[in-house]
Amino acid sequence: MLVPASAAEKNWAALPMLLLAVLLTHGCSGPESPSPARREIVVAAASYLEYAFEEIGRSFEQETGIQPVFNFGSSGQLAQQVEAGVPVDVFVSANRQYVDDLDKKGLIEPGTNTTYARGRITIWTRADSPLQPTELADLAGAGIKRIAIANPLHAPYGVAAREALKSAGVWEQVEGRLLLASNIREALRHAEIGSVDAAIVALSLSIRGDGRYVTIPETMHSPIDQALGVIKASDRKDEALAFASYVTSEKAKPVLIKYGFEIR
């Protein structure tokens, strides 16, 4: 005759299945267990920072175990995303204005609005191009049909390009030849594939590229001061603060200098 199991016996019988469920859900503990889930932060950064920040991000991750996931774009468009509530932990702009604007709206963690470097712009052409402009006035020449710059409406490097062209006295001659890219990286891409004859882009991108470039005197445009801030709504505040501190630390300076930034 079968004897009904007691409540305790039922619990003991169920225990192996419960343990299995826990192990499948949380993983094993002990020397064979997998490492904890990787910590990540989202960094919305201006597109000219792509090469420099990917390098900084790798060293930061090696040192801290925190992985920066980058969203590169134009500063103005990224600022709009932050304001709209898109999840971002750190915002890095090509100028102070966008960080200041977000700060005034209470979206930046107090005390983290920081200027850390100054950028420069260049005239960039392909290495195999017969055109070799050495100054902005050369862009008004008949041989140069199309010129790419970042859109000044939302890209600080585009504003600097427009100011420089006006300072050189050639804005009216070249305005009709301009291709306005959504960001500075896209402007360079148009020149790389040959859809334009030249581009005015960030020195930080020119240094890494395969083309020829001439640095534009900084007296021809307003200073391109780079700023960053930790987003107040971030739910990874400690990690975001660590990344912001790393970018402004002595450890990141050699990389920034390598890509043509002037340290502030």
QUIBEL-V575968 format. One record per backbone hydrogen bond with DSSP energy under -0.5 kcal/mol. NH is the residue of the N-H (numbers start at 0). CO is the residue of the C=O. E is the energy in kcal/mol with one decimal. If there is no record, write none. Layout:
BEGIN
((NH,CO,E) (NH,CO,E))
END
This chain:
BEGIN
((3,1,-0.5) (9,5,-2.2) (10,6,-2.1) (11,7,-2.5) (12,8,-2.4) (13,9,-1.7) (14,10,-1.1) (15,11,-0.6) (17,13,-1.9) (18,14,-2.8) (19,15,-2.1) (20,16,-2.2) (21,17,-2.3) (22,18,-2.5) (23,19,-2.5) (24,20,-1.9) (25,21,-3.2) (26,22,-2.1) (32,29,-1.7) (38,64,-0.8) (40,66,-2.1) (42,40,-0.6) (42,68,-2.6) (43,41,-0.6) (43,89,-2.5) (44,42,-0.8) (44,70,-1.8) (45,91,-1.6) (46,72,-1.8) (48,45,-2.0) (49,46,-1.7) (52,48,-3.3) (53,49,-1.7) (54,50,-1.5) (55,51,-2.3) (56,52,-3.1) (57,53,-1.6) (58,54,-1.7) (59,55,-2.5) (60,56,-2.4) (61,57,-2.2) (62,58,-1.8) (63,59,-2.4) (64,60,-2.7) (66,38,-3.2) (66,64,-0.5) (67,65,-0.6) (68,40,-3.5) (68,66,-0.5) (69,67,-0.7) (70,42,-2.6) (71,69,-0.5) (72,44,-1.6) (75,153,-2.6) (77,73,-2.4) (78,74,-2.4) (79,75,-1.8) (80,76,-1.7) (81,77,-2.2) (82,78,-2.4) (83,79,-1.8) (84,81,-1.4) (85,80,-2.5) (88,41,-2.4) (89,41,-1.8) (90,228,-2.8) (91,43,-3.0) (92,90,-0.5) (92,226,-2.6) (98,94,-0.6) (99,95,-3.0) (100,96,-2.8) (101,97,-1.9) (102,98,-2.3) (103,99,-2.5) (104,100,-1.1) (105,102,-1.8) (106,101,-2.6) (108,229,-3.4) (111,108,-1.9) (113,111,-0.8) (113,227,-2.6) (115,113,-0.5) (115,225,-2.0) (116,225,-1.0) (117,261,-2.3) (118,223,-2.9) (121,200,-2.9) (122,213,-2.5) (123,121,-0.6) (123,198,-3.4) (124,211,-2.5) (128,125,-1.4) (137,134,-1.4) (138,135,-1.7) (139,136,-1.3) (140,137,-1.7) (143,140,-1.2) (144,142,-0.8) (146,176,-2.0) (147,197,-2.3) (148,178,-2.2) (150,180,-2.8) (153,150,-1.6) (154,150,-1.6) (157,154,-1.1) (158,154,-1.7) (159,155,-2.3) (160,156,-1.8) (161,157,-2.4) (162,158,-2.6) (163,159,-2.5) (164,160,-2.4) (165,161,-2.1) (166,162,-2.5) (167,163,-2.1) (168,165,-1.0) (169,164,-2.2) (170,164,-0.8) (173,169,-2.0) (174,170,-2.1) (176,173,-2.0) (177,173,-0.5) (177,174,-1.2) (178,146,-3.0) (179,177,-0.6) (180,148,-2.9) (180,178,-0.9) (186,182,-1.7) (187,183,-1.9) (188,184,-2.0) (189,185,-2.0) (190,186,-1.4) (191,187,-2.5) (192,188,-2.1) (193,189,-0.5) (193,190,-0.5) (194,189,-1.8) (195,189,-1.0) (196,145,-2.0) (197,145,-1.2) (198,123,-1.9) (199,147,-2.4) (200,121,-1.6) (200,198,-0.7) (202,119,-2.5) (204,201,-0.9) (205,201,-2.0) (206,202,-2.3) (208,204,-1.3) (211,124,-2.8) (213,122,-1.8) (215,120,-2.6) (219,216,-1.8) (220,217,-1.1) (223,118,-0.6) (224,222,-1.1) (225,116,-3.6) (226,92,-1.1) (227,113,-2.2) (228,90,-2.2) (230,88,-2.3) (231,106,-2.6) (233,230,-1.7) (239,235,-2.6) (240,236,-2.8) (241,237,-1.9) (242,238,-2.0) (243,239,-2.5) (244,240,-2.3) (245,241,-1.9) (246,242,-2.3) (247,243,-1.4) (248,245,-1.4) (251,245,-0.6) (251,248,-0.7) (252,248,-1.0) (253,249,-0.7) (254,251,-0.6) (255,251,-2.1) (256,252,-2.8) (257,253,-1.9) (258,254,-1.4) (259,256,-1.9) (260,255,-2.4) (261,117,-2.6) (262,260,-0.5) (263,115,-1.1))
END
